[in-house]
Amino acid sequence: MAGTDDRVADDDALFVLTAVLLTPAQFPSVLGDDYVAACATLELEPYAEGYGLVLGQDSGGARWTVVVEDVSLVAVAIASWDCGMEYDLSPDDRSVVCALPGWPLALSVAAPGVPEPHDPSPTPDGPAPLTPPDTEVWGPPQRRLGADEIALQWAAWREQVDDETAFGSSAEPTGDGEVPADGPLAGEARAGGGGSRAEAGGPGQHAGVRKALEAARAYVGSPPPPGRIRSAFAPDGARTLRADGPGWSLVARTDDIAFILLDEEPGEIMPVGRGPELPGLLKSLDGLAVRPA
């Protein structure tokens, strides 16, 4: 496809490497706690239909993120790639909203036959290049990435919490346990150091976890911006929930427990047992969540 603004020549091909959706139900969490915030990061209007983000390189090797309105086309491409099928993603120029320098996500691939990926040369009035979050520090983007990874690798993290903690009556923390060096969050959520702390809920619960759960409960009475709560398919009729707020992220299965990550606790992953209140909270959040079409 061709570039579409004065920073990407009209006759300069973009070699597409990957694409992601930017919709209320699915968006790169590194960009914000919700869909509106993610759009604001890219200076886009938060239209309900959403956008597709096409990541690629120009013939000189420069990184570009092209924003397109044809969400369906991008969704079909992503689904095809996920199934191991080839798909030539070539959005019509009329659907292109803008081309932004850089990539918001880290990619391990590059276009063949062009120079190594690099940011385009800056222009006086142009935006700063998009860059992936630094995995050597801990902050909101890394916290949200960590929660995404737990949702993706739920079974691996769930195995670290025994059923007595998850379903028992104990309200006391179970102590510290080391995150495996090769675990799902190695190099990302552990950037700040520290192990995972299991919390079953109740009086012995971490103060930050209590605040996060209170904030999540508040969403039930005052729904947050679109995308702040998202629901996705899970086995056995359950749903995987993702919820975020200032300083915290929650990932849970509606038929199981929850994990909470906090800005104030770098690298800590805190399980919350079901107890008497969590099932109802998860059910209520799922009722508010935005779901993929």
Secondary structure, DSSP 8 states (H G I E B T S, - for coil): -B--STTS-TT-B-EEEEEEEESSSS--GGG-SSHHHHHHHTT----TT-EEEEEEE-TT-BEEEEEES-HHHHHHHHHHHHTT--------GGGEEEEEEB-SS--S---TTS---B-----TTS---B----TTS-SHHHHHHHHHHHHHTHHHHHTTS-HHHHHSS--S--EEE---TTSTTTTTTTTT---EEEB-SSTTS-HHHHHHHHHHHHHHHS--STTSEEEEE-GGG-EEEEEEETTEEEEEETTS-EEEEETTSTT--EEE--TTTHHHHHHHHHHH-B---
